[in-house]
């Protein structure tokens, strides 16, 4: 990875074109997303005040973002008073340097990690490896991705593109290189795969002196950090190591402990379709009796302040990483997560990545177009992010920055406006088009137009313009 972008990734249209031809991938995605989608709908239907919870989550997030400066200062004061140390990172490079220096101070060369989107965003594992520090992922799906030398393709289920047979092969082939090898005769039954992962990870948990985490939420009034997860690996990482380093985006803050009530109802139902997460871990600073002796919080900006300045685009910072939008998106279901070239795939990635990274690169300029604008993502979002609105907004930004295709489009629109303002010219053009319809192509020339018409025939031109037909038959 480089700057949050997967190195060598093409623009979305090309990557998606390759993905949709992978039948195994499409089958894995279809089965997984439809299963999660159906379970989520059932879990949400149990809550009579879901609409009110959704609105409350939206308002809490909007209020926090409007007063983010104040709440971040309050959080720093609370964490410091509880015995922790706060570090501020303007970008990925600074965050990686801070974490690497903190690990080096302990004298350790290995760390265990809780699943963390923020550390993936900044490429922390790769940065630590360059400093001679090996990071071990402990979330089951992240472990599969790491052992398979792969990339995550889903926010909640990073290995959603893998089936059980593929996972068994990865475990059998790679586990021995990373620690305890997989048992002989390992099958692809879920219980055996989970047991192999448990045995492999247990020795790492018991040996590790440094843990690295993200956080789902940070509470400003108490300095408390919250991680919700389903496997228990997070709790092992958060409690056993002597030093805990948490890298968290500045938008993950909520003002009060009471605010958690809303999100601890909406997040599990929207993500895993559970009434509550099996493991909800909270920690506030350090104590002498239990848990890590040293706690460091790295507050990550990395484009979030720039996003906050955009009145339309800032709503993307409400995201609580539930992944509900991915599971209902017809584009994601067919293209998969890798096509988005970011750790944030799907609809939320299509609006978040171009804002965090800018729209100058080919892939980031293509992401706002990686959507059908059907609105299904907005309907399921537990904090009411209007993703279609932001997509259109970002498309305007991409068009404004120019480029060959956009310059041609602007010229065409300008010419069309001139013609439409002159009825006589329009009528002459219609007659000419009708008379030459026999030599019209079925496909339009040019790369942009060709992409649109390679799967669609151009409509046939009528034998005469409508206005001429009307004059003869209805005058």
N, C-alpha and C positions, 0 to 999 in steps of 0.2 A: 504493500500500500504506500501511497505518497499523498500527503495532505488530505487523507480521508478518501482518496479516489483509488480504486483498484488499478494497479499499473497495467497498462496494455488494454484496458477495456475500451471497446468502440462506443459510438453513440448508441442510444437505446434502440433505434429502429434496426440496426444491423445485429446487435446482440439478441434482440427479441426474435428476429427472423430465424436465427440459428436455434434458439431455444424451442420455438413452437414445432420444430421438426424432430425434436427428441421425444419419442412416444413414451419412453419410460418416465422421463421427467414429468410430462403432462399427466400421466396416470397417477404418479405419486402426489402431485399437487392437487389434482381433482379430488382424489380420495380424502386427503388430509383437510383441505379447506372446506369441503362440503360437510365433513364430519364435525369440525369445530364450529362451523356456521350454524348448523342445526342445534347443537348443544347450547350455544350461546343464546339463540333465540328462545329456547325453553327456559334457561336460567333467568333471562331478563323478564320474561312474561310472568314470573312468580312475584315480581316486585310491583306493587300497585302504584307506587309513586316514582317510577323510573324517570318520567319526564321532568319531575321536580328535582330529582337528584342530578340529572343531566344539566339542568339550568343552574343549579347550585354550584356544580363543579366548574362550569363555564365562568360564573361570576367570581368565584374564589380565585381562579387563575387570572382572569382579567384584572382584578383588583391588585393582585400580587405583582403582576407585570407593570402596572402603572406606578407602583411604589417600590420597584425592585431595589433601587439604591438603598432605601431605608431598611428594608427587610434583610438585605445582605449584610449590612453593618450590624444589625441586631443579631443575626446568626453568628457572625464572627465573634461578637462579644460573648454570646451564650456558649459557644464551643470552647472558647478560651477559658471561661470561668469554670467549665467542667473538666478542665485538664487536657484538652486537645490543642493542637496547633493548626492554624489556618494558613494556607498558601494560596496566592492568586496567580492564575495562569491566563495570559492574554490569548495564547494560541497553542496549537498542538506541540510545537517544538519546546515551548517553555514548560508545558505540563509534563512532557516526557523527561525533560532534564531534571525537573524537581523530583519526580518519582525515582528516577535512576539514582540521584544523589542520596535520597533517603534510604534506599535499599543498600547502597554501598556503605553508608554509615553504620549499618548493622553488621557488616562483614559477611552477609549471606550472598549466595549466588543462585538461589532458587526462591520462587514465590508461588503461592497458590492463589487462584483468582476466583471470585464469584463472577457469574455472567454479568457483563457490563457493556452497554452500548457505547458509553462515553470513551472507555479505553479502546474499544475497537475503532471508534471514530478517529482517534488520534494515532492509531497504529502503535499502541504502547508495547505490545508483545515484541514486535520487530525492533523497536527502539531499545528495549531492555536487552535483547539478544546481542545487539551491537556492542553493548556495554558488558557482555559476558554474564548476563543474568537470564536464567531460563524461567519462563512463566508457564505454569500448568493450569489449564482450564479445568474446572471441576463440575460445571453444569454438564449433564449427560450429553445434551445436544452439542454444546460447545466442544466437549471432549471428542465427539465423533468428527466434528469439523476439523479440529486441530490434528487428530491422528491421521485423518484422511488428506492432510495438506490441502484443505479445501477452503472455501469462503462461506460465511453464513448467508442464507437466502431468505430468512424470515426473522422478524423481530422476536417473536415468542418461541418459535421452534426453528432454530437456525439450521437444523439438518432435515428440514421438511422434504427436501429434494431426494433424500435417501430412503430406500426401503430396507426391510429387516435383513434380507440377504446381503445387501451391500454393506450394512453395518457389521454383520458377522465377519465378513471378509476383511474389513478394515481392522477390527479388533484382533483377529487372528494374525494378521500380517504386521501390524504396527505396535501393539501394546508393549511387546518386549523391548522395543527400542526406547520407550519412554519410562519404563519402570517394570512393574510386575506383569508378566506375560499373561495372555488369555489362557484359560484352561484348555487342555487337550479335548478334542471332540466337541468344541463349542457349537451349539446349534443356533438357529435364528429365532428361537422362542423368546418373547420379551423378558420372561423371568430370568433366563440364563444370561441374556445380554446385560440386564441390569445388575445381576450378581457379579459378572465379570468386571463391570465398571466399578462396582462398590469395592471389590477386593483390590483393584488397581489403584483406586483413589485413597483408600483408607491409609495406606502406608505414607502417602504424601501428606495427608492431614496431620498425622501424628509426628511427622518429621519437620514440618514447615515452621519457620520462625517468623516469616513475614507473610501477611495476607493483603491482597488488593481487592477492593470492591468498588462498585458504584453505589447508587442509592435510588430508590423509587421516589422518595420524598425526603426533604429536610425541613424541620420545624424551627422557625426563627425564634420563637419565644423561649424554647428550652435547649436548642442546640442538638436536638435528637435527629438521628438519621434512621431511615426505615428501609428495609429490604424485604420484599415479599417473594416467595418462591415455593416450589412444590416438592423438592427432593430432599432437603435437609443439608445439601452440600454448602449452601450459603451460611448456615449457622455454624458449621464446622470451620469455615474460613474466617468467620467473624469473631469466634470465641477462642480458638486454640492458639493461633500465633501470638507471639509477644508484641509484635508491631503490626498495626493495621493502617493501611493507606487507602483512603476513599477518594476517588476521582469523580466529581459530580458536576454536571452542567448547572449554571447559575439559575436556570429556569425551573429547576426541580424543587424550589422552595415553596412552602406554604406558611402563612403567618402564625397559626396557632395549632396546638395539639387537637383541638376540637375539629379543625378543618379536615383532619384525617378521616373522620367518620364518613364523610361523603365518598372519598376516593377508595376507602377500604370496602365499600359496597359496590362501587361501579367497576373498579379495576379487575377483580377476580372474575366477575360475571362476563365482562367484555373480553377477557383474555383466555382464561382456561375454562370458562363456563362453570365455575365453582361458586358456591355461596360465600366462601371465604378461602383464603389461601391456606394450605396446610401448615406453612411456616411463615410467620410474620415476625421478623427480628427487628428490634429497636435498640439503639445504643446511644448513650449520651456521655461523651468524654471518656474518661478512664476511672477505674477504681483500683485499690490495692488488693482487693480480695478476689476479683473475678475478671476474666477477659483480658484483652491486650493491655500491656503496661504503657504503650505509646500509641497515640492516635493522631494521625495527620489527615486533614481534609484539604484537598486540592480543588478549588473552585475554578471551573473551566468556562472561559468565554468562547473562544474559537468561532467567532462569527455571530454569536447570539446577540451581542449589543447592536450590531448592524441590522440584524433581523428585527429587533425590537423597535428600531427607528422607522420601520415600514408599517404604516397604519393598517394596511390590508394584510400584509404577510405575517405580521407578528402573531396572529392567532395560531400559527403553527407551533409556537412555543407553549401552548396549552397542553400539548400532547403528553399523555401519561404512558405511552409505549404499550398499549394493550394489544395492538395488531388487529383489531376488529376490522379495520378498513381493508387490510390485505385479504382477509378471508372472504370478503364479498366482492372483491374487484375482479371483473371479467378479464382485464388485461393482465393482472398479476397471476391469475389462475392459469393462464396460457403461456406467459413468458417466464414466470419464475422470478426469483429475487436477484439472481446474478446479473440479469440484463440491466438493472438500475445502476450498476457500478458503484455501489455505496453500501455501507452497513445499514442504511435506512432504505429498505426497498418499498415497493408498493405505493399507494396513493400518498401516504405521509412522506415517504422519501422523495416523491416527485415534487413536493413543495418545500421540504426542509433542506435537502441537500443543496439545491441551487441557491438558497438563501445563505446557508452557512459557508459555502465555498465560492459563491458568485456564479455567474452564468457565462463566463468567458470561455471555458473549455467546451469542446464539442459535446461531451456527454451531458454536462450540466445544462447546456442550452437546449438539449433534446428532451430532458426530463419533463418539463411542463407540458409537453405534447404526448406523454406516455399515459394517456387517459382517454376514456370515451366520454367523459363529463356526464356520466349517467346519474351521478349523485348518490349512489348506494353507500359510498364511504361516509358522506355527511350524515346519512340517516342512522348509521350505527355508531358514530363517534360519541363516546360517553361525555366529552366536553364540548360537543357541538362545533367542531372546527369545520368551517365551510370550505372544504378542500377544493371543490370546483371553482369557487370564487377566486381563491388564491392561484389556482392553475391558470385561469384566464388572465389574472393580473400579471403573472410571471411571463406569460406568452407575450404580453404587451412590452414587457421589459426586454425580452429577447429580440422582438421585432425592432424596437427602438435602437438597439445597439448595432443594427445593420447586419451585413453579410450578403453574399451573392443572391441567395434565394429571396431574402426579405427586400432587397433593393428592387428585384424584378417584380415582386408582389406589389410593392408601393407604386411602381411605374404602371403596372396593369390597373390598379385601382384608380390612379389619377386619370389614366386614359378612359376608363369606363365612366368616370364622373363627367368628363368632358363630353363624351358621346351621349350620355343620358340627359344632359342639359340641352341637347340639340335634337329634337324629334325627327327632323328631316334627315339628318345624318344617320340616326338610328334606323330609320325605315330603309334607307338605301343599303345599309349594312346587312339588314335582315334579308332583303331581296337577293343580295349577292351571295349570302350564306346558303340560301335555299337553292339557288341555281347551280351552285358548285358542290352540292351535298354528295354527289356521286364519287368525288375524289377525297372526301374527308377521311382521315385516319381513325382507327379504333382506339388508338393510344396516343396520348399527348407526349411530345418530346420534352427533354429536360429531366434531371434527376428527381426534383421535387414532384413535378406533375406525373412522372412515370410511376412513382410509388403509389400515387392515388389511383391511377387507372390500370395498373398491372392486374388488379383483381376486379375491375369494374369496366364494362363497356361504356364508351361515351354515348349519350342518347342520340338517336337518329334525328337529323334535322328534317322538319316537315317540308312537304313539297312547296308550300307557300307560307309566308308570314301570317300570323293571326290577324293582323290589322287588314291585310288584303282579303283574307277569307271573310272577315266581318263585313267589309265594305260590299262584297258581292252578295252575301247571304242575309244580312240583317239591316241593310241601309234603308 
